[in-house]
Amino acid sequence: MSKYTKNDIISMIEENNVRFIRLQFTDIFGTLKNVAITTSQIEKALDNKCMFDGSSIEGFVRIEESDMYLRPDFDSFVIFPWHTQHGRVARLICDIYTPDGNPFEGDPRYVLKRALKEAADMGYTFNVGPECEFFLFNTDEFGHPTTITHDTAGYFDLGPSDLGESARRDICLNLEEMGFEIEASHHEVAIAQHEIDFKYSEALSAADNILTFKMVVKSCADSHGLCATFMPKPVYGRDGSGMHTNMSLFKNGENVFYDPKSESGLSQIAYHFIAGIMKHIKGMCALTNPLVNSYKRLVPGYEAPCNIAWTLSNRSALIRVPATRGLGTRVELRNPDSACNPYLELAVLLAAGLDGIKNNLTPPDAVTTNIYDIDEQERKAAGIDALPSDLKNAIDEMKADPFIREVLGDHVFNKYVEAKEKEWYEYSTTVTQWELDQYLNKF
């Protein structure tokens, strides 16, 4: 049941003096794109008649088949909290369709919708709560991003050492005006690193929210003269930024990961889901950790997972099950970072978990010790494998797992692999500065 109708949106636009509407979508990398229209064109947009050139978008189509249509998701309508001198601005997130009226198979949002339909056919609703970390750096005299900061704060510290406190407060207030329920915000472990947590939601909404969150963070930081970056590891020798992804499955209003009769409080479905994630995690890494830079975060010593294991307690494992039980029972995957395309990330995670359920997969025993304190020989003896060590290794693992191609579809899979292989080649034949030039401001 839709939250808004066409008439609802037109009325809200008129009542709030909205002058421009941004029609948003993403390329295959999760980069937010948009075309802005004036209110005179809103009926045309809501009737799915707005076209654009798909051949100019990374991973979409060739020049000879470039016409694409934007179909707004009415429930994604939101008015930005900030005002401009020309009135207010709103946005609608769009699905991409071909001229013959079919969903475009290369649209990342459609890939997630396909996976969600499979879950729905099994009776499940997929809920997701992301934990997005980011850095706030100074800009130079031209407004360009740097990795310079005067912040000296650490985990949970406060002002005056936490120089991002005001920006973080503005981010939270703006997000709340846009309908987010903010659960917590704080300074993270590294200097100039921050985290803002918002309430979990159904997966499609969660993916939309991640993109909106990143946009608001960057806009608010800019208004404070700062650069916000979700680049996983912008500074050598400091902790990197992740996007721990908390997942749960519901059926008829009940959390199917919870079993009060189980000693651990986990159901067999939860164990199968965990096993499915572990089975396919190597092939998914090029999606959950999509940059050359992502793998500089996934190293020992910085609270980031390096090995494929799961746990009921400690934070050294790839998968952790937080202590909350009942409706709050969830599986936390700790390797993803915010540079990923959330639609593709959630699609493969859900599909992998469902694969575990459908095939009654069983995970290995949960680890109880700090994996960082176990040497390589002990890890091998315990059957603990390592995550891919770099982007090239991750791409190779992705190509080796036919399941990933099946989830993404041939179009997205081929375009994504081709682009990432090119990215690795450019990095491996260029000086180190390439990394900051490519990632710091873009992600």
Protein Blocks (a to p, Z undefined) as FASTA:
>chain_A
ZZbdfklmmmmmmmnopabdcdddddfkopacdddddfklmmmmmnopaccdfklpghia
cfklmbccddddfklgccdfbdcfebccdddddddddfkopacfklmklmmmmmmmmmmm
nopacddddddddddddddfkopacfbdfbfbdehiacfklmmlmmmmmmmmmmmmnopa
cfbdcddfbghiacdddddddfklmmmmmmmmmmmmmmmmmmnopacdfbfblbghiacd
dddddddddeehiafkbcfkbmnlpafklmmmmmmmmmmmmmmmmmmmmcfklmmmmcgh
ilpafbdcddfkbmmbfbdcdfbecjllccddfkbcfkbcfklmmmmmmmmmmmmmmnop
acddddfbdfklpcfklmmmnopacddfbfklmmmmmmmmmklmmmnommlmmmmmmmmm
mmmmmmmmccfklmmmmmmmmZZ
